[in-house]
Amino acid sequence: METNKPILSASVACYEPLLKRYARRLIHDEALSEKLVKQVLEDQYNIDKLNPSPRLRQILKTDLLNRCQFWKLSQIFDPPVIKAPLEENVKLNEHINQSKN
């Protein structure tokens, strides 16, 4: 994202702090909120160069809300795989077999 253009830098300076605060309220993580805000601003820049419009604030806010909700859902439905050590699996299987008999 080029930041040397005056319109672009003014748009980013105006919306970035507001979006960061909004993201922090949604996901309660400072570093992740900055990352998501950066992605939203870059994507909007790629779409229409962050041209000022009456709906730009609402577009950015909605896009950020969707990204935060998607991140939360990915944390719920894509948990990390936890593998138990082999000895515990063998002991567990032996215990289950003894219980069946």
C-alpha positions as CSV (number, residue, x, y, z in Angstrom):
1,M,0.0,0.0,0.0
2,E,1.5,3.3,-1.0
3,T,1.3,5.9,1.7
4,N,2.8,8.8,-0.1
5,K,-0.5,10.0,-1.6
6,P,-2.2,12.7,0.5
7,I,-5.7,11.3,0.1
8,L,-4.6,7.8,1.0
9,S,-2.6,8.8,4.0
10,A,-5.5,11.0,5.2
11,S,-7.9,8.1,4.9
12,V,-5.6,5.7,6.7
13,A,-4.9,8.2,9.5
14,C,-8.5,8.9,10.0
15,Y,-9.9,5.3,9.9
16,E,-7.0,3.2,11.3
17,P,-7.3,4.2,15.0
18,L,-11.1,3.8,14.9
19,L,-10.9,0.4,13.3
20,K,-8.2,-0.8,15.7
21,R,-10.3,0.2,18.7
22,Y,-13.3,-1.6,17.2
23,A,-11.3,-4.8,16.5
24,R,-9.9,-4.8,20.0
25,R,-13.4,-4.6,21.4
26,L,-14.4,-7.6,19.3
27,I,-11.5,-10.0,19.7
28,H,-9.6,-8.7,22.8
29,D,-6.1,-9.0,21.2
30,E,-4.0,-6.0,20.3
31,A,-1.6,-7.6,17.9
32,L,-4.3,-9.5,16.0
33,S,-6.5,-6.5,15.8
34,E,-3.7,-4.5,14.2
35,K,-3.1,-7.3,11.7
36,L,-6.8,-7.5,10.8
37,V,-7.1,-3.8,10.4
38,K,-4.1,-3.7,8.1
39,Q,-5.6,-6.5,5.9
40,V,-8.9,-4.6,5.7
41,L,-7.3,-1.4,4.7
42,E,-5.0,-3.1,2.1
43,D,-8.0,-5.0,0.6
44,Q,-10.0,-1.8,0.4
45,Y,-7.1,-0.1,-1.2
46,N,-6.8,-2.8,-3.8
47,I,-10.6,-2.5,-4.6
48,D,-11.0,1.2,-4.9
49,K,-7.8,2.9,-3.7
50,L,-9.6,4.0,-0.4
51,N,-11.3,6.8,-2.3
52,P,-13.3,8.9,0.2
53,S,-17.0,8.3,-0.1
54,P,-20.0,8.6,2.2
55,R,-20.1,4.9,2.7
56,L,-16.4,4.2,3.2
57,R,-16.6,4.1,7.0
58,Q,-19.5,1.7,7.0
59,I,-17.7,-0.5,4.4
60,L,-14.5,-0.7,6.4
61,K,-16.4,-1.4,9.7
62,T,-18.5,-4.2,8.1
63,D,-15.5,-5.8,6.5
64,L,-13.6,-5.7,9.8
65,L,-16.6,-7.1,11.7
66,N,-16.8,-10.0,9.2
67,R,-13.1,-10.7,9.5
68,C,-13.2,-10.7,13.3
69,Q,-16.2,-13.0,13.4
70,F,-14.5,-15.4,10.9
71,W,-11.4,-15.4,13.1
72,K,-13.5,-16.2,16.2
73,L,-15.3,-19.0,14.3
74,S,-12.0,-20.5,13.1
75,Q,-10.9,-20.6,16.8
76,I,-14.0,-22.5,17.8
77,F,-14.3,-24.9,14.9
78,D,-10.6,-25.4,14.0
79,P,-9.0,-26.3,17.3
80,P,-5.4,-27.5,17.3
81,V,-5.0,-31.3,17.2
82,I,-3.8,-32.6,20.5
83,K,-1.9,-35.9,20.3
84,A,-1.5,-38.1,23.3
85,P,1.8,-39.9,23.8
86,L,1.8,-43.5,22.6
87,E,2.2,-45.1,26.1
88,E,-1.0,-43.4,27.3
89,N,-3.0,-44.7,24.2
90,V,-1.8,-48.2,24.9
91,K,-2.7,-48.0,28.6
92,L,-6.1,-46.5,27.7
93,N,-6.8,-49.3,25.2
94,E,-5.8,-52.0,27.7
95,H,-8.1,-50.4,30.3
96,I,-11.0,-50.3,27.8
97,N,-10.4,-54.0,26.9
98,Q,-10.3,-55.1,30.5
99,S,-13.5,-53.2,31.2
100,K,-15.3,-55.0,28.3
101,N,-14.3,-58.4,29.6
